[in-house]
Amino acid sequence: MTRNRRPRLGAVLRLAVPALLLAGLLYVGYRRVGLVPALGPLLDPVHGIWAVAAQAEFPDGTLVLPGASDSVEVVFDARGVPHIFARSVEDAARALGYAHAYHRLFQMELQTRATAGRLTEWFGAGALGLDREQRRLGLAWAAEHERAALDSTSELGRVLQAYAEGVNARIAQLTSRGLPFEYRLLGAAPEPWDVLNTYLFMQRMGYTLAYLTPEFEFARVADRFGEAVADGLVSRNSPIQQPIVPSRRAMPVVEPVELPAAAAAAEGQRGRGAERVGGAVDPSITPSLDPSGREASNNWVVAPSRTAAGFPLLAGDPHLDLTLPSTWYEAHLVVPGRLDVYGVTFPGAPVVAIGFNRDLAWSFTNTGADVLDFYGEVLDDSVQPTRYRLDGGWQPLDRRLEEYRDRRGRVVATDTVYFTHRGPVRMSDRGPLSMRWTMLEGSNPVAPLWDIADASSVDEWAAAMRRYRAPLQNGVVADRSGNIAVLSAGEYPIRPDGGDGRIIRDGTMSASDWVGFLPPERQPFARNPAQGYLASANQQPVDPRESGDYLGADWPAPWRAMRINQLLRADSAVTPDAMRRWQTDPGSARADWFVPAFLDAVIAERRAGRASPAAVRAAELLAEWDRRVS
């Protein structure tokens, strides 16, 4: 057991002085946009920032929490990771909630307030735009529905409630002098944690991972260059294929996209209206679809036949938003005879999202599939609508009054968010658009993530993840028996007539609605492939020559996947050390493809007497590069 020791004064000052300087800079910046209160209360020697007390040490050893059936032992290792030993899963979750709140309380509340659109209550009117955007997405509305549908008597219901009790046990211990520094900076106090907050947090993760809107990128290109060009540039399939599920074709494969000639592209623009170019819809609902901005995580798993020790090996390299503190919180939960799982958790939820138990290991990357569609609606009134047009008749809109309050509880603004049977309605320069998104339809990712914690085989893990809905994730998994698998888990909508999600559909017809979801046997999946390994790096999951199902569009190029597969193919006796090296491997499949082409082009121009001295010198420099991004 590693006991917490109070740091020496010198160490405290080395940390405190930069922290206070940073706080001052943040204060000045945020104060300018009205996101922090006036300075006077912060300088109050009793309640202001100077009154920040040394935080009490985390209880070492035995932890007794309100509502627990027994005491819980918490042991911190040399890296500060809590190992929680409890006699029930509820008590383990309760202790994890306490630990999360002890170290990350402000982070937890900030994320859930942001999702619920309640930042004005801390930061004032300067945050109103952020709050309005979140509420119009329907994230809080969806979280409330999930909370209402939860069976509080089920194991998951009991675990979520116990987790909330653990968070609240920590909050109850906080005196005015013991509040985390950020609360003092805001002149605020933490609210009690509710099960709803966990669902709000998971909705936030869905917004981060699954709010992708290729239809707006498609519309912008089509408005300017015509639909044929849009079809090529915002394509259903990656022009370079190295899919997650092994293909029967030799990989990688290049399938160039032929674009229309410039004259034809210009003809496609004629008559469309220049005012539409680059401004197809409200930019607040169209995040950048630059594929390079979506390149993120990597994972791979190797079968025993290709490892030096004859056991499967798995590597996970998840890249979420860079935050301080981190998105992740490492932990180990033990309940004798029931649970023994280690990995990373999210502060805000009682699940080990990525990790391992005694029989199984797993990791995830984001799939980036298209699970969100927009529909052009006709409303009976542009200012205060009550109905929307559907199949020649009128249907009533559901309405939700949204109130935004300041730190004193006063209403500073109100909104009405309207809903069709598909989801929330937004206004754009294309008219009202309703949105259907799997994240708003009872996605509840907490349940399957809780279930996989004590799975004992690849098949049990896959069965639990078949119940997973959103946000879609590429999971790799290995078990003690030597089985490996990959599953791009979640619900893939099926559009009418086998269509895709790159266009804004006609909302006045129910025939535009989704007709269902891909059945489990058509979801991207591979188990124990002949090649002896599997890898995902956010690339297109399945070779389009082997599946005609529309899964998404404008996929990131598979350069990282190509490099990972290259490393895996070249080693038939993989070791853990090799896996570690590969996670920071500086090799570049992109450079391997393009550098020779660049050099050949200069050589050809030089032979023809057309190469400039600058081009020749550039080629000489490029030829000296070992193509490693070190």
Secondary structure, DSSP 4 states (H G I P E B T S, - for coil): -PPP-PPPHHHHHHHHHHHHHHHHHHHHHHHHTT-S--HHHHT-TTTSGGGPPPPPPPPPEEE--TT-SS-EEEEE-TT--EEEE-SSHHHHHHHHHHHHHHHHHHHHHHHHHHHHT-THHHHGGGGHHHHHHHHHHTHHHHHHHHHHH--TTSHHHHHHHHHHHHHHHHHHH--GGGS-HHHHHHT--PPPP-HHHHHHHHHHHHHHHH---HHHHHHHHHHHH-HHHHHHHT-SS-SEE--SSPPSS-S-EE-PPPPPPHHHHHHHHTTS-GGGTT-SS-GGG-----GGGG---EEEEE-GGGBTTSS-EEEEE------SS-S-EEEEEEETTTEEEEEEE-TTSSSEEEEEESSEEEEEEE-----EEEEE--BS-SSS--EEEETTEEEEPEEEEEEEE-TTS-EEEEEEEEE-SSSBEEEETTEEEEEEEGGGS---THHHHHHGGG--SHHHHHHHHTT--SS-EEEEEEETTS-EEEEEES--EE-GGG--SSS-EETT-GGGS--EE--GGGS-EEES-TTSEEEESSS-SS-TTT------SSPPP-HHHHHHHHHHHT-SSB-HHHHHHHHT--B-HHHHHHHHHHHHHHHHHHHTT---HHHHHHHHHHHH--SB--
